[in-house]
Amino acid sequence: MVDTTSENIIEMMNILSPKYREVFELHYIEDLKVSDVSKILNISEANVKQRLKRARDMIKEYKEKEDKIYEQI
């Protein structure tokens, strides 16, 4: 289960490289549509969607590794 507290979201965002973090923040934090993010960053909608997917995958992988560490304690 993903912890969605503000502190945890910021921590998870910090693991992302800038190009993934900016797309993630604009879409999920600023609540902008993919088309709006595309226009702001001057990249295609397909590129926005791909970066969002990669960002989600990176966060998921980070959380899974973190959970395994806490299970071992």
N, C-alpha and C positions, 0 to 999 in steps of 0.2 A: 504494500500500500504506500502510495507516495505522500510524503508530508508536504503540505502546500502552505505552510506558514511563510510570511514575508521574508523572514531571515533565511529559511531554507531555499526559497526560490532564488534569492540573491546569491546564495552560495552555489547553487546549481548553475546559475547564469555565468558565474565567474569561471567555470571550467570551460566555457565555450570560447572559441577564438572570436575576434571582433566581427568577422563577416557573418558568423552564425548568431552571435549575441545581438547584433543590431536588428536582424530580421526577427528573431525571437521576441525581442523587447517591443518592437513596433507592432507586431501581430498580437501577441498575447498580453502584454502589459498595457500598451497604448490602445489596444482593441481596434486596430486598423484592419481593413480588408486586405486580402492578398493583392488585389489590383492597386490599392493605395500604396502599399509597401513597395510594389513594383515601380510605381511612378516616382516615389520619393527617392529610391535608391538607383533609379535608372537601370533596372535589370528586368528581365522578362518575368512574367508570372510563373512560368515553369521553373525558373531559377529560384524564385522566392519559395515555392513549394518544396523544391529539392533541399534548400537550406533549412527550412523548417523541419523536414523529415530527418535530416542529419542531426540537427540540434536535439530533437526529441530522442533520437537513437543514442546520442552521446550522453544525455542526461539519464536515460534509462540504464545504460551500461554503468555509469557512475554510481547510481543508486543501488544497482545489484551488487557491485563490488563493495560498497559501503555496508550494505546489509550483511554480506558474508563476513566482513570484519567484525561487526557487532555480534553476530551469531557465535563467533569463536571466543568471545570474551566471557 
